Amino acid sequence: QVQLVESGGGLVQPGGSLRLSCVTSGIIFNWHRMGWYRQAPGKQRELVAVITSGGSRTYADSVRGRFTISREADKSTMYLQMNSLKPEDTAVYYCNYRRSDGYESWGQGTQVTVSS
């Protein structure tokens, strides 16, 4: 059974940094696409960053240059390093796993609040 568990969210001042982690189990970690999404109150869930099985990375325009997605296969963990945080980055951040046959799984989410 696939499980994704996020952690690392919290309250941070504008300009600050956070690192989110997504610990996975039940998957062959490097074989599939994984990503981070976020959902702010009253808004639709949106893509933040994706890393493919080949290691290619894609970022939303709003976070490119500030956020970095990475993974450690030996820890079955994916990360999202978030720098220069802005109030508009406030959202619940979700880890996503997507298999080539269309199956996908989501974590429970971790809250990120950027406020002074």
N, C-alpha and C positions, 0 to 999 in steps of 0.2 A: 504494500500500500504506500502510495506517494504521500509524503508529509513535507511541508515547507513551514519553517518557523522563523519569523522575522524578529529582530531585536535592534536596539540602538537608537530608537526614536527618543524625543524629548523636547524640552523647551530650550531655545537658543536665541541669542540676540542677533539682529541683522548684522551680516558680515562674518558671522561665526561659521563653525564647521561641525558636522556630524558624520559618523560612519555607520551605515546600516549593514546588518548581516542577515543572511538567509541561510539557515542550516537545513540541508535536505536529507531525506532518507527514502529508500525504496526506488531510487532511480540510478541509472548509470550516468554519472554526473556530467561528463564532458560530451555525451552523445547527442544532446538535444539543445534547443534554443531555450534560453532563460532570460528573464527581464524584470525590470522594476516598473511598476505603474503607480499612479497616485490619484486620489480622489479628494477634492476639496468640497466643503459643504455647498450643496446646491448645484454642483457641477458633475459632469460625466467623468468617469474614470479615463485617464489618459496615459499614454505611453511616456515613460521617462527615459529609459535606456534599455537596450537589448544586447545580449552577447550570443552569438551563434556557436554551434558545435565547432566550427572552424576558427573561432576566436574573433570574428569580425564584430565590431561594436557600432551601434547606431544610437544617436541621442536626439531627443527633442530639441528644437531650436532654442527653446527657453532655458535649457540647462547646459547646452554645449559650451565647453570651456570652463565650466564650474564643477560639474559632476563627472565622476569616473566610475565605470562599472568594471568589476574584476571578479575573478574566481580562484579558488584554491581547490584543486581536485582532491588532494590528499585529506582535506578537511570536509569535502563535500559541501562547501560553503561559497556563496556568492556575496559580493559586497557592493555597496554604493557609497563612495566617498563624496560628500557634498560640502563644497567650499563656497565662500562668499554668499551665504544664504540670504534670501530676501523674504519679506513677509508673504509674497505671493507663492512661495514654496510651501507654505503651510498646507498640510493635507495628511491624509492617511496613506501611507506607502505600502504597497503590496508586492510581494514576490510572486513571480509567475513562471511556470514550467510548461513548455509546449512540445509535444512529440510530433514527429512527422506524419502520423496517421490522424492528427487532429485532436487527440486527447490533450487536455490541459488541466492543470491544478493550480490553486491559489493558496497563499498563506492567509493568516488571519488579519494581517495588517499591523503597522506600527505608526503611532501618531507622531508627526513632526510639526512643531509650532515655532514659528519665527516671529518674535515680538520683543520689543524693548520694554 
